């Protein structure tokens, strides 16, 4: 297995982004993207997609994201043409809060690529022809901008890339997902709701209700895909917020505990110490 680096495709360190049309007439060796993620849109034909050791059939209209540490390859291509968009993950981190809370965005750009790396996950987005034509028009503009490099081309590319991410996320919300996709969508729904309300009082029953699943099923899919419970994920977000406030604010430990959704400062201190192996007070003193 080989490694691929973004510098192989672009030498612009200030704008780590690359887009191209890709055609594969022969099998591709298994490779890993060391320092970038890749959005792949299948424009024509079909092939067998290898991810780790799992195989799945991909065809025109399929869309998926491969994270940097996920080995993948293409085999048995037939009239196979794709668009590769290579980007650093921080480009998605700069998305607006409304997009980050989108169920489609969480599923397609965050959860699917994460789970695709840790266990078999053959499910993928499939665009109808009419939707694919619109995406192809965006690709054409982006490739023209990337090749022309006129003044403001980087801003234009970021704008068009964001438009594509929003468009694909919206379509993911409406597609027929199958069992695996439906479970992932419920999970994305739960995560989006938790991230939107994690500083408020939240119960497992409320999270499950907003995700349209039972508490038992929510716990099952959370453990299956995320290796933790919904409440553990909620606490993780709260503690990360507490770390930020300890670094950047002057609030007392008690004030931070309440600000971060903990109703008991002693409980907050115990949980913080358990995760970070030091008390909030010690954590603040080490900064």
N, C-alpha and C positions, 0 to 999 in steps of 0.2 A: 504494500500500500504506500502511495506517495502523498506528500504534503503539497498544498498549493497556497501561495501567499498573494495578498492583494497587490503587492509591488510588482508582481509579474505582469499585471494588467494595466496598472497606472503608476506613474512616478510622482504624481501630485500628492505630496504628504498633507497639504492643507485641505484637500478635498478628496478624501478616501472613498471614492464612488466610481463604479464602472458599469456600463451597460453595453450589450452587444447582441446581435443575432447569432445563434449557434446552430450549426448543422452537424449531425453525427452520422457518418456512413458506416463506421465500424464500432466494435465494442470499445468502451472506455474502461480503463483500469480503476479499481477502487481507490479513492483519494479522499483527503480530508482538507477542509479549508481552515488553515491555522488561525487566521486573524480577521475573518470576515464571515458574514452570513450571505445567503444567496436566495433571492426570490426567482423562481423558475415558472415561466408560463409556456406551456406546450402549444405552439402555433400550428403544427401540422404533423400528421403521421402518428406513429406509436413506437413504443419500446418497452423493454422490461427495466424497471428501476430497482436497483439493488441498494438497500439501506442496511448497513451492518451485514447481516447474513440473510436478511429477509428479501423476498422478491415480490413485486407487484406490477401490474400492467398499467401503463400510463398512455394517454392518447390526447389528441387535440382538445384543448379546452381545460385540461387539468392545470391546477395552480398549487404550488406548495413552497414551503420555506425550509431550507436546510441550514441548521446552525453550524458554526465553524468546526465543532469537534465531532460531527456526525459523518462517518465514512459512507460514501455513496458512489454509484457508478451507473452507466447505462449499458444494456446488452440488447442484442438483436434489434437494432433500430430499423425502421421501415419508413422512408420518406420523413424522417424525424427532424423537425425544426423547432427550436425553442428560442426564448429570449432569456438571457441571464442578466439579472440585476444584482451586482455585488456591492455590499454596503457594510459599514461598521454598525454594530447593534445600537450605538449611541444615537444614530439617526432616528431610530424609532423611539428612543427615550425622550426625545425632544418633542414628541407629539403632544397635542393639547390634551387636557384632562378629559374632555368629552370623548375623544377617540380612545384613550386608554381604558375608559370605562365601557367601551363598546364590547358586546359579547362576541361579535364576529372578529374584532381585532384581537381580543384575548385568545380566541380559539385558533385563528389562522397564523398569527405572527408570534404568539408567545407559547401557548400550550402544545399545539401540534408539533412544532419543531423540537420542543423539549422532550416530549414523550416519544417521538420518533427515534430519539437517540438512546433511550433507556429500555425500550421494549418494542415488540412488533406493533407498528401502527400504520397499516396500509391505506387508511382512509385519506382522501384528498379532495380538495375543492374541484368542482367541475362547472365550467362556465358554458351556458348556452351560446350558440353561434352569434346571436345578436349582441350579447354582452361581450363576447370575445372580440368582436369587431371594434367596439368602443375602446377596449383595452389596447388593441393593436394600433389604434389611432394615437393613443397616448404614447405608446412605445415609439412610434415613428417620429413624433415631435421630440421626444427625449433623445433619441439617437441623433437626430439632426442637430439639436443643441450641443450634444456632447462632441460631435465631430466638428461643428462650426466654431465652437468656443468664442462666440461673440461676447461683447461686454454684457455682464449680468447673466451669463449662461449657468453659473453655479446656482444662483438664486432661482432661475427658471427650472432647473433640474430638481432642486429640492421641492419646489412648489408642485411640479408634475408628479414626482414620486409620492408626495403626500396625498395628492389627489387620487393616485392609483391605489394607495393603501386604504384610503377611505372607501373608494368604490368597491374594492374587493371585500373589505370588511362588511359593508352593507349587504353585498350579495351573499356572503356566507350566512348571514342571518336568515335568508329566505330559501336556501337550497335544501334538498332532501338529503339528510345526513347519514341515514342508516343507523344501526344500533351504536357503533363506536362513536360516530359523529354526534349522535344525539346525547350520549353520555358526556362527551367532551363539551358540548354546547351547554348542558346543564351546569357543568363545572365552571365554564367561563362565566355563565350567568351568576353563579354563586360568588366567584372571585370578584367580578365587577361590583356586585352589591356590597361585599365586605370592604373593598377598597374605597367605596364611596361613603361608607358609614362606620368605618372601624373605630372612630373616636367617640361614637355614640354607644349607649347600651344596646347590645345585640344578643339575641338568644339563638341557639341552634335551630329552634322551631321557626323563627322568623326568617333565617337565612334559607332554610329548606323551602318554606312557603314562597319566597320570592324567586326561587329557582325551579318551582313547579315539580318538586320531587319530595318523597318522604324523607324524614330524618335518617332513617336506616339506609336508604339508597344514596343519599348525599354523603354520608360517612363512608360508604363502600367505595363510591367512585373517587372520593377525595383521597382515600388511602391507596387505591389502585393506581391513580395517576400522579398524585402529588406526594405520596409517602408521608402524609401527616393528616391530622383531622382538621375540619374547618375551624374549630376553636384554637387549635395550635397555630394555624395560619393567621387568624385574627390576632392572637397574642404576639406573633412575630412582627406584624405591622406596628402594633402598639409599642413594642420595645424598640423598634427601629426609630420610631418617632421620638421616643424618650431619649435615645442616644443623640438625636439631632438637637433636641432642646437642651440637653446637658452640655453640648458643645457650643451652642450658639446663643443661649439665653441666660438670664439671671434668675429664673424662677427657682423656688425652693424645691426640694425633692418631693415634698407633699403636693405642691402645686403641679409639678410635672406629672405625678401619678394620676391626679384627677384630670389633667389636660389630655392625657393619653388613654382615658377610658377605664382606669383602675379606680375602683371606689374605696380601696383600702391601701394606704401607702405602705403598710407593712407587707401586705401580699405582693405589691409591686416590687418592693426591695428584694423579697425572696425569689421572685421569678426572674428579675434582672440578674441577680447574683448567680442563679442556677445556669442561665444562658451564657453570661459573659465572665463568669468566674471572678467577679469582683462586685462590690456594692456600687450603687449609683454614685455615692459620694466619692469612693475611690476612683471610679471611672472619670468623674469630673476633674479630680486632682491630677490625673495622668495626662490631661490634655495640655 
